[in-house]
């Protein structure tokens, strides 16, 4: 992959999204769909350094730190498998191009003002997307309870059970861990980590290790909307491309979490 993908995979593990997109906002409009997919998958597969301390209050710190580093590599591995491509030298968008250097020659307060405006626009878009997706999940859970007397996330827990088993989760834990996996995808990692914190003592040590590592990422429905909105706020055309492969993006980011959890399970 190109220099941009390498830079982005590491940076997103520190800055998180959507902030990290602002660091390459001049390059996003020039990316083709395949390279755009890779950076979006990296953004969904990572977490922001600003929330690591919060995660460590809910699960052991060793799993949080391990997942942060594994997700960087897992995202690139999964992208190579489901979204393969080569970057020709003439297509490389180096982080050290003359275009990038020219930005630093602009007046400081002009650059600062532009980034503040971009950041505000991004924050507004993210807030709207997040509210919408959380409301949708709440609606689905309420509807299923009213009709079937069971939450939608519980039903998905049974669907995810075979995946949990293939990841190496002990058979007695697969249904409960499958439910946590589904909860994370439908809501966010904080909700799932909160539920895990309440049931952790009932799970096996290996099951705890796998699900704790799996949950340390931004791979969920609401973040698909956040990333789509973030890219669209920078480039309307590229935002349209992201919207078209949004479900593939969620699939890829979920596979990254599965790969990370599986690796932890092998060595635990």
N, C-alpha and C positions, 0 to 999 in steps of 0.2 A: 504494500500500500504506500501511499504518498506521505510526504513530510507532514502535510496538514492533518491527516488522520492520526499520525503518531503524536503530534503535538496535542490534538484535541482529546485523544483518549486519556492522556495523563492530566491535562488541565481540567477536564470535566470532573475528575475524581477529587479535585481540590475546590473548584468554584461551584460545581453543580450547575444545573440548568434552572431557569433560562439564562442566568448571568453569563455563562461561558460563551453563548452565541454572540454576545456583544464584542468579544475579543477577536472574532473573525467576521464581523458584520460586513466588511468590504469584500470578502471573498465568497460569502454565501451565494450571491447572485450569479457567480461564475461557475458554480459546481454543477456537474451533470447529476442525473437522478441516482446513479449508483453510489457516487461519493457522498451525496447528500444523505442517502440512507445510512451509510456507515457512521457519519458523525451524529446523526439522530439516534442510532442504536447505541452508540457509546454514551450519549447524554442520558438515555433512559436506563442504562445498565449501571450507572455510577450513582454516587450520592455526594452531597455537598459536605465539605469539611466542617461547616458551621453547625451541622446537626449530629455529628459523631458522638459528642458528649451525651446528647439526649438518648441516642441508641444504647449507649453503654450503661444507662440507668435501667434499661429493660432487659438486656441480654449481656452475657459475659463479653468483656472488651476484646478478648482474643479472637472471637468470631467476627466482630465488627472489623477489626484491623485486617484480618485475613481476607474477608470478603472484599474490602476496598481494593486490595492489590490484585486479587484473583479476577475481579470483574473487569479490570483494565484489559487483561489478556483474553479473558473469556469473550468479551464483546468483539474483539478483533478476530478471534478464531471463528465464532459463529458467523460473523459478517463474511468472512472468506468462504464459508461453506454455502450459505444461502444467498449470498450476493457477491459472487466472484467477479473480479475485474483486474485489469492492469493499468497502471498510470504511466503513460508515455512521458519522456523527459519534457516534451514541449507542453504537456498538459499540467505539469507540476506547478502547484500554487505555493511556492516556497514562503516560509515565514520571514525570509530575508530578502524579498524582492525589492526593486527600486520603488515600486508603488507603495510598499509598506513603509519604506524609509521616508518617502515624501510626506507621509502623514505627520511625522514628527516635526516637520518644518512649518506646519501651520501654527498660528498663534495659539498659545496654551489655552486661553479662555474660550476661544472658538471651538477647540477640540473638546474641552470640558463641557461647554454648552450643548454641543451635538450629542455627546454621550448621555448627558442628563435627560435630554429630550427623548432619545432612543430608549433609555431605561424606564422613563415614566410611561411611555407608550407600551412597552413590553409588560410592565407591571399591571397595567390596566387590563390588557388582553388576558394575561395569566389569571387574574382574579375572576374574570367573567367565565373563563373556561373551567376553572376549578369548581366554582359554585354550581355550574350546570351539570358536570359529571357526578359530583357528590349527590346532587338532588336526584339524578337519574337512578343511581344505585339504591338510594333510600326508597324511591318509588317501586323499584323491582322487588326489594325485600318485603315491603308492606303489602304489595299485590299478592305475592306468593303466600304470605302468612294468612291473608284474608281468604284466599281460594283453597290452598292446599294445607294450611296450618303448619307450614315449614318455611324457613327463610331460603331465599334464592342461593345465598352463599353456602348453606348446608347441603343443598342439592349438588352444587358444584364440588363440594368436598368429596362426595362419593365418586364423582367423575375424575377427580384428580388423584384418587387413591392408587390406581395402577401406576401413575407417574411417580408418586412418592415411593412406591415399592421398588421401582426400577432405579431410583436414586440411591437405594440402599437403606431406606427407612425400615426399621423392624416392623413386622406384620401387625403387631398389636397397636402401633402408633399411626398406621397409614391413613385411616379415616380422619382422625383429628388433625393430623398434619396436612392432609389434603384440603380440609376445610380452611386452615390457616393460609394455604397457598392461594385458594380462591378468594378469600377475604382480601388479601393483599392486592390481587389484580383488580378487584372490583372497587376497592376503596383506596387505601394507601398503606404504606409499610408501617406507619405509626399505629394505625388501628390494629393491624395484624400483630405487631410486636406487643401491644398492650394485651391482646388476648393470649398471646404466647406466655407472657409474664405471669398470667393467672393460672395457666395449666402446666407450666414447665415442670413442676414437681411430679406430675403424673406421667411424664414422658420419659423414655429411656435416654441415657446420656448421648447415644449416637443419634437418636431422633432429634434431640435438642440441638446438637451440633449442626446437623444438616439444615433444619428449618431456620435456625438462627442465621446461618450464612445465606440461605436463600432469600430471606426477607430484606437483606441490606442492599436494596437497589430501588430506583424510582420506577420500576416497570409496573404500570397499572393504567387503567383506562383514562383516568383524569390527566395523567402526564402526557398521554398521546395528544389530548386536546391542548395542553399547555405548550408542547413542542410545536404542534401545528400552528397555534396562534403566535408563538414566538418567531418562527420562521416567516410567517405571513406578515408580521409587523415590520420585518426587515426587507422582505421581497415578496410581493403578492404572487408572483409567478411560482417561486420556489415553494411558497406555502401551499399552493394548489397541488404541486407534486407530492409533498408530504402527506396531504390529505388523501391522495389516491393510494398510497401504500401504508396507511396508518395501521391497518390490521396486521400486515406483514411486519411492521415495526414492533407492535406489541408481541407478536409471536417470537421475533428474534430476541427481544429483550428478556422475555420469559425463558427462552432457551438458555440465555446467558446465565440467569439465576439458577436454572436447573443444573447447568454444567458446573457452576461454582459450588453448589450444594453437594453435587455428586463427588467432586474432587475432595472436599472436606470429609465426606463420609468414608471415602477410600482410605484416608490416612488417619482417621480418628480411632 
